[in-house]
Amino acid sequence: MSLVRFIARPMLASAYIGNGIARVRNPHAAAKSVAPLLSLVKKQVDLPVEAETVARITGAAQVAAGSLLAIGRFPRLSSTVLVGTYLIDVVGQQLSSESASKDSLLAKTSLLGGALLASVDTAGKPGLAWRAQHAAEDLWRNVERTSAKALDTVSLPNR
C-alpha cells in the first residue's frame, strides 16, 4: 500500500466511523432523515421495520465498513458499503421537510465522492475486468497456436 493510501484511507474512514457511532448511540436524531426515504420504500415494498432500526443498522454498517477501510482490509467492498449507507443519509435528508444547509450537503457529497473513488481504487493492480480480458486473449492465442501445430502434424499429403 502506498503512503498516500496508508494516510488517506483512515482520514476518509474517520468521518464515516464518527457518523456511524452517532447513529448507533442516538438513532432518534438520524431516524428523522431516514423516515422520508423509508416511507417511500414502504409504499413499494412491505417492510416491517422502523426508521430508528434502519438508522441504527446503517450506523453499525458505517462503523464496521469504516473500520475495515481504515485498516486497509477489503477497501473496495467497505467503501462500497459506505457509499450505500451514506446515500441513505443524503437522500433522506433531501427528502425531509427540514431544509439541509448547503454546506452540509456539500460536505456529505464530498464524502460520498471520496468513498466512491475508494470503491474503484485497485491500488495500482489490474482490476478483475482487465485480468479477465487478458486471460481470454491469452487463451485464444494458445488455442490458435495449438490448432496450428495440430494441423501441421496431421497435414494431408498432396495427391
C-alpha positions as CSV (number, residue, x, y, z in Angstrom):
1,M,0.0,0.0,0.0
2,S,1.4,3.4,-0.9
3,L,2.0,6.1,1.7
4,V,-0.8,8.2,0.3
5,R,-3.4,5.4,0.6
6,F,-2.0,4.5,4.1
7,I,-2.8,8.0,5.3
8,A,-5.9,8.8,3.2
9,R,-8.0,5.8,4.0
10,P,-8.1,6.3,7.7
11,M,-8.7,10.0,7.2
12,L,-11.7,9.3,5.0
13,A,-12.9,6.5,7.2
14,S,-12.9,8.6,10.4
15,A,-15.9,10.7,9.2
16,Y,-17.9,7.6,8.5
17,I,-16.9,5.9,11.8
18,G,-17.9,9.1,13.7
19,N,-21.2,9.3,11.9
20,G,-21.9,5.6,12.5
21,I,-21.2,5.9,16.2
22,A,-23.5,8.8,16.5
23,R,-26.3,6.9,14.7
24,V,-25.9,3.8,16.9
25,R,-25.8,5.9,20.1
26,N,-28.7,8.2,19.2
27,P,-30.9,6.7,16.4
28,H,-33.7,9.1,17.2
29,A,-31.9,12.0,15.5
30,A,-30.9,10.0,12.5
31,A,-34.4,8.5,12.1
32,K,-35.7,11.9,11.2
33,S,-33.6,11.9,8.0
34,V,-34.3,8.2,7.3
35,A,-38.1,8.4,7.7
36,P,-39.0,10.1,4.4
37,L,-36.9,7.7,2.4
38,L,-38.2,4.7,4.3
39,S,-41.8,5.8,3.8
40,L,-41.2,5.9,0.0
41,V,-39.7,2.4,0.1
42,K,-42.6,1.1,2.3
43,K,-45.1,2.3,-0.4
44,Q,-43.4,-0.1,-2.8
45,V,-42.4,-3.0,-0.5
46,D,-44.0,-4.1,2.8
47,L,-41.2,-3.7,5.3
48,P,-41.9,-4.2,9.0
49,V,-39.1,-2.0,10.1
50,E,-38.9,1.3,11.9
51,A,-36.8,4.3,11.0
52,E,-34.8,4.1,14.2
53,T,-33.9,0.5,13.4
54,V,-32.7,1.4,9.9
55,A,-30.7,4.3,11.4
56,R,-29.0,2.1,13.9
57,I,-28.3,-0.6,11.3
58,T,-26.8,1.8,8.8
59,G,-24.8,3.3,11.7
60,A,-23.4,-0.1,12.6
61,A,-22.6,-0.8,9.0
62,Q,-20.7,2.6,8.7
63,V,-18.7,1.8,11.8
64,A,-17.8,-1.7,10.5
65,A,-17.0,-0.7,6.9
66,G,-15.2,2.5,8.0
67,S,-13.0,0.5,10.4
68,L,-12.2,-2.0,7.6
69,L,-11.4,0.8,5.2
70,A,-9.2,2.5,7.9
71,I,-7.0,-0.6,8.4
72,G,-6.9,-1.4,4.6
73,R,-8.9,-4.6,4.7
74,F,-11.4,-5.1,1.9
75,P,-11.1,-1.4,0.9
76,R,-13.3,-1.7,-2.2
77,L,-16.0,-3.6,-0.6
78,S,-16.0,-1.5,2.6
79,S,-16.1,1.8,0.7
80,T,-19.0,0.5,-1.5
81,V,-20.9,-0.3,1.7
82,L,-20.1,3.2,3.0
83,V,-21.4,4.8,-0.3
84,G,-24.7,2.8,0.1
85,T,-25.3,3.6,3.7
86,Y,-24.3,7.3,3.4
87,L,-26.5,7.7,0.3
88,I,-29.4,6.9,2.6
89,D,-28.4,9.9,4.7
90,V,-28.1,12.3,1.8
91,V,-31.3,11.2,0.0
92,G,-33.3,11.1,3.3
93,Q,-32.0,14.5,4.3
94,Q,-33.0,16.0,1.0
95,L,-36.5,14.4,1.1
96,S,-37.2,15.5,4.7
97,S,-39.0,18.7,5.3
98,E,-36.0,20.1,7.2
99,S,-34.0,22.2,4.7
100,A,-30.4,20.9,4.9
101,S,-27.8,23.6,4.7
102,K,-25.8,23.9,1.5
103,D,-22.6,23.3,3.4
104,S,-23.9,20.1,5.0
105,L,-25.0,18.8,1.5
106,L,-21.6,19.8,0.0
107,A,-19.7,18.0,2.8
108,K,-21.8,14.9,2.5
109,T,-21.4,14.9,-1.3
110,S,-17.6,15.2,-0.9
111,L,-17.6,12.3,1.5
112,L,-19.6,10.3,-1.0
113,G,-17.2,11.2,-3.7
114,G,-14.2,10.1,-1.7
115,A,-15.8,6.8,-0.8
116,L,-16.8,6.2,-4.4
117,L,-13.2,6.8,-5.5
118,A,-12.0,4.4,-2.8
119,S,-14.5,1.7,-4.1
120,V,-12.9,1.7,-7.5
121,D,-9.3,2.1,-6.4
122,T,-7.3,-1.1,-7.3
123,A,-4.1,0.1,-5.6
124,G,-2.2,0.1,-8.8
125,K,-3.1,-3.6,-9.5
126,P,-5.2,-4.6,-12.6
127,G,-8.9,-4.9,-12.0
128,L,-10.9,-8.0,-12.5
129,A,-12.3,-6.9,-15.9
130,W,-8.7,-6.2,-17.2
131,R,-7.5,-9.6,-15.9
132,A,-10.4,-11.5,-17.4
133,Q,-10.0,-9.8,-20.8
134,H,-6.3,-10.6,-20.9
135,A,-6.8,-14.1,-19.8
136,A,-9.3,-14.6,-22.6
137,E,-6.9,-13.2,-25.1
138,D,-4.1,-15.5,-23.8
139,L,-6.4,-18.4,-24.1
140,W,-7.4,-17.6,-27.6
141,R,-3.7,-17.3,-28.6
142,N,-2.9,-20.6,-27.1
143,V,-5.9,-22.3,-28.9
144,E,-4.7,-20.8,-32.2
145,R,-1.1,-22.0,-31.6
146,T,-2.2,-25.4,-30.6
147,S,-4.6,-25.9,-33.5
148,A,-1.9,-24.7,-36.0
149,K,0.5,-27.3,-34.5
150,A,-2.2,-30.0,-34.7
151,L,-2.9,-29.1,-38.3
152,D,0.8,-29.2,-39.2
153,T,1.1,-32.6,-37.6
154,V,-2.0,-34.1,-39.3
155,S,-1.5,-32.4,-42.6
156,L,-2.6,-34.5,-45.6
157,P,-0.1,-35.4,-48.3
158,N,-0.6,-33.8,-51.8
159,R,-2.2,-36.1,-54.4
